[in-house]
Amino acid sequence: MNYNDDSSFTVIGNPVDIEDAYSVGNLRVSISNFDDTWEVAGFVKNLWDEEYRIYNADVSFLNYSVAQFAEPRWVGGQLKLKF
């Protein structure tokens, strides 16, 4: 789990550049045999589906702001075979 406290994208601290604190957790569960010839795994990234910005560009003179948000929750699986 990762925790980020309140932060600002600029040193000026304009309110549009402030990002509230957030926590992001990931989970991975796997099972394999004793000689490690196969493994099956499932994972979840952004477990709580937290919405937060990873980038913000403030263009105040145009009364405009551009933000890039982190990926939403996503789930996947993996199958590994060794031969």
C-alpha positions in Angstrom: 0.0 0.0 0.0 1.2 3.5 -0.8 0.1 6.7 0.9 0.7 10.2 -0.4 -0.1 13.2 1.7 -1.6 16.4 0.4 0.8 17.8 -2.3 1.2 20.5 -4.8 2.2 20.2 -8.5 4.0 23.6 -8.3 5.9 25.6 -5.8 3.4 28.4 -6.0 0.7 26.3 -4.4 -2.2 27.6 -6.5 -5.4 25.8 -5.2 -5.9 24.2 -8.6 -2.5 22.5 -8.3 -3.2 20.9 -4.9 -3.9 17.2 -4.8 -5.6 15.8 -1.7 -4.0 12.8 0.2 -4.7 9.4 -1.2 -3.8 5.7 -0.6 -3.3 3.2 -3.4 -3.1 -0.6 -2.8 -2.3 -3.5 -5.1 -2.9 -7.2 -4.6 -1.4 -10.3 -6.2 -2.2 -13.9 -5.3 -0.5 -16.9 -6.9 -0.3 -20.6 -6.7 2.4 -22.9 -8.1 3.6 -26.5 -7.9 6.7 -27.5 -5.8 9.2 -27.7 -8.7 8.0 -24.3 -10.1 7.1 -25.6 -13.5 3.8 -23.7 -13.5 2.2 -20.8 -11.7 -1.3 -19.2 -11.9 -1.7 -15.7 -10.5 -4.4 -13.1 -10.3 -3.9 -9.4 -9.5 -5.7 -6.1 -8.8 -4.0 -2.8 -9.2 -5.6 0.3 -7.6 -7.6 -1.9 -5.3 -9.9 0.8 -3.9 -10.3 2.4 -7.4 -8.8 5.7 -6.0 -9.1 8.6 -8.4 -6.0 10.9 -8.2 -4.0 13.1 -10.5 -0.4 12.3 -11.5 0.1 15.5 -13.5 -1.5 18.9 -13.7 -0.8 21.9 -15.9 -2.2 25.2 -14.8 -2.7 27.7 -17.6 -4.2 30.4 -15.4 -4.0 33.2 -18.0 -6.4 31.1 -20.1 -8.5 30.1 -17.1 -7.7 26.5 -18.0 -6.2 23.5 -16.3 -5.1 20.2 -17.8 -4.9 17.1 -15.6 -3.8 13.5 -16.1 -5.3 10.9 -13.8 -3.9 7.6 -12.7 -5.3 4.4 -14.1 -8.5 3.2 -12.6 -8.8 -0.2 -10.9 -7.8 -3.0 -13.2 -7.8 -6.8 -12.8 -5.7 -9.4 -14.6 -4.3 -12.9 -14.5 -1.1 -14.6 -15.4 -0.1 -18.1 -16.3 3.5 -19.1 -16.3 4.9 -22.4 -17.7 8.5 -23.6 -17.6 9.7 -26.4 -19.7 
